[in-house]
Amino acid sequence: MIATTQATPSQFKSDPTAGFVRKVIHPLWAKRTHPAYARYLREFERNQYLHPDELRDLQMRRLRQQLVHAYRYVPFYRLRMAEAGLTPLDIQTHEDLRLLPILTKRDIQDHQDVLIASNVPMSKRERNQTGGSTGSPLQFYVDRERFDSRMASTARHDSWAGWRPGDWTAWLWGSLLDTGENLPATPPWRQKFLYRKLILNTASVTEEGMLQYINLLRRYRPKYMVAYAQGAVLFADFCRDQGIDDIRFESMILSAEMLLPGQRDMLEETFGGKVFNRYGCREVSVIASECEYHTGLHVNADALLVEVEPSPNLPPGMGRVLITDLLNRSMPLIRYEIGDMASLELTQCPCGRSLPLLGPIEGRLTDFLKLPSQKLVSGVALLTFVVAHLREVRQVQFIQRDPTHVTLKVVAGLGYGAHTEQELRQRLRPYLGEQIDLTIATTDHIAAEPSGKYRYVKRWDDNVAPTRVAN
Ligand SMILES: [Zn+2]
């Protein structure tokens, strides 16, 4: 059932410019900068209502194309398939895919050069990187056209929460890679007439910053919030503490971090709108999202093939999430183990979309370091834009044993040395400030939690972290 707590449209400012941006400016901009976007958006909007058999056929067709491409042009996969005694012709069904070995983050770190397709020119691909939810930084390549199709997938999934191009959106985001650094308080003309995002960087946020942000929200009255889940919770707690009750959203699209039990209700009560959970990552962008029925997360199945690999250590139905990107050619990810646990829901969603449903995502929780000033610093932000660029760092974990002492545990990769430590200190200092005593210690191994997941931030006043998304 659709809940009735949604804010009424009258609470939001009428915005005649939104229609103009949606119908004129955004399409012109997209045509120039993302030429394949409109074509993919039309296709994806159609695909979501395909008959399940047609959707499966489409996936299989795209999978075969990707496998043939990988076999011909990507040395890593050619060797992997040869070692397994396979050619792409041996993969005729979804089940056959299980004959192929799993691609781990370690594989990507160790074999990056031979994972790049030889037939995609540099001009048609871009480098990207991630901190990842496991603390293992990764670098990878995305086709320029794939950026367009990723943008189209995101637009489709955002539309389920009611968003359309031209609508103002409040962004509470922890990664400066996505938002750009030092954004001015008043958005410049591109913000006003195109992007229409009010951005609060939750990687490091002060009370003063929050109050400035509230003033901006009062001025622009965005209908939608896009946020790191824990960033949204932090902001909601702040509003409640300050007795601020006039910040309302129609929908809140939450991603990158887990929502803990009770937090969804708290957010919906504080801001009046509905929470739409989103599961995604930098490697493949949006993986799955909730629709207006909130029965699970619909997989972005026309661009990705998501498998849930059962494991004897997990409850029945639950498994490790493996992702195959069906459209990215420059560095294909095939059966990529992203590091999360989830279950596939076999039920049909009442919305009529045939995109399969994922159940709760287990084992995704981003923590914050707590500075002596009480400022919170997002661990995912530190990983994404401080550590992820360093190839000689294989894995990290931040341990904060009291308000002023942080140890960064590092599993060193090739080329690690004193210069790397110096670089890490230099990069972390602006986020941690002068009062934190930072120790960097190398280690052979960072142990997983009993849940099987790695935590990359541990804090002295942490309780045992719950590992389930509240749905
Ligand atoms: Zn649905």
Residues whose N, C-alpha, C, O or C-beta is under 5 A from the ligand:
A	BS01	ZN	C291 Y293 C349 C351 R353
